[in-house]
């Protein structure tokens, strides 16, 4: 891998980190970039998961108070995300290729649809929090995040906005944090047992950390309705891309 390739991955990582925090669609930038510099699909997948840890690190360093202010429940969600991330890594390393690929576009499209109609769904739920549903869903989405993760941020964002009364600002932070936990534990497994390309992972992680750090102030300035609808539309686009791919 040349110096130019590594610089390309740093730049791609920055935009992946920023886009990932704002929309939850980091992998639509990072994964193709890793393929473009010559990594195989499996190596690109595990390397991408390792690099995506940088998004959570960067975002958390600029929004740690918001995560702590969520209260004791955030530690329960952290445990579910960590266990799910481990399970997803095991699936990727042990299961046949393409185990989740058939249903992934539908999951992302469903999340995008939930985001689009989130105000109506919340009204039908009487604006009540659904802690048990959310806790179980965190585990399931973390499994997918540890396995592949494209669109996992969109799904997490939709779940938080539908299952709780959190604002989209706080939901974006919690989404990034929980996905970062799933990525971190999966990355530890991949570091031990997976074909991680470490120069590529480090280069991209530098970029994703910078992009993740820039994410919170950007989201704070975007009107909530515009952000929610924009992420939903991007989610539909990602679902279509995954279906075709």
Secondary structure, DSSP 4 states (H G I P E B T S, - for coil): --HHHHHHHHHHHHHHHHHHHHHS-THHHHHHHHHHTT--HHHHHHHHHHHHHHHHHHHHHTTHHHHHTT-THHHHHHHHHHHHHHHHHHHHHHSPTTTTHHHHHHHHHHHHHHHHTHHHHHHHTTT---HHHHHHHHHHHHHHHHHT-TTHHHHHHHHHHHHS---HHHHHHHHHHHHHHHHHHHHHHHHHHS---HHHHHHHHHHHHHHHHHHHHHHHTS-HHHHHHHHHHHHHHHHHHHHH-
